[in-house]
Amino acid sequence: MLDNKVRTWIDPVIDKIALKLARAGISANTVTIFGFITGAVAALEIAFENYYAGIVLILISRLADGLDGAVARVNKKTDLGGFLDITLDFFFYGMIPLAFMFANPAANALAGGTLIFTFYTTGASFLAFALMAEKRGIDDDARGSKSLVYTTGLAEATETIIVFIAFCLFPQWFSEIAYGFAALCLITVTARIWLAVQTFTD
């Protein structure tokens, strides 16, 4: 929901940094892998209840996630790069709730498991829609040049980052925040299914 608006603010800065990285010979895949490793360290810090360190590392990780596509546009987009970007993003989105489950299993296990389930459903609907859109030759550059067709929803990358930071700032409210965001994820899936019915019905 917020991704398009946020992109208008940060894209000029991201593009300038990406140009410098590309000129320095740093590949988009290197940036993607760096972002994933940083996200994994963030999850490790959160698991040991170092929540403020987790916030910093989450932000660095997501900055890298924005930079990799911009670097790829300067150099050349590749299918491998698109695959790594999507796959490692889903790893990251699952690791953070899992880290909170490790930090406090008794309080967070059910809510964290529920949230990961809804991430699974949103991920499946996102990838299935992109696959069918590719098959039909549907393209959408509203979000910039991407490897896949991106569908909008209430629960997108920006909202997820905000929620992850809220988890770190208010770990005692993890369950309440997780259940609320899980509901938004399910609304996103429902809307995406309805969009698919409208788009793909022959």
Summary of the structure (lengths in Angstrom):
residues: 202
radius of gyration: 17.1
end to end distance: 28.1
largest distance: 52.1
contacts: 643
relative contact order: 0.14
helix: 81%
strand: 0%
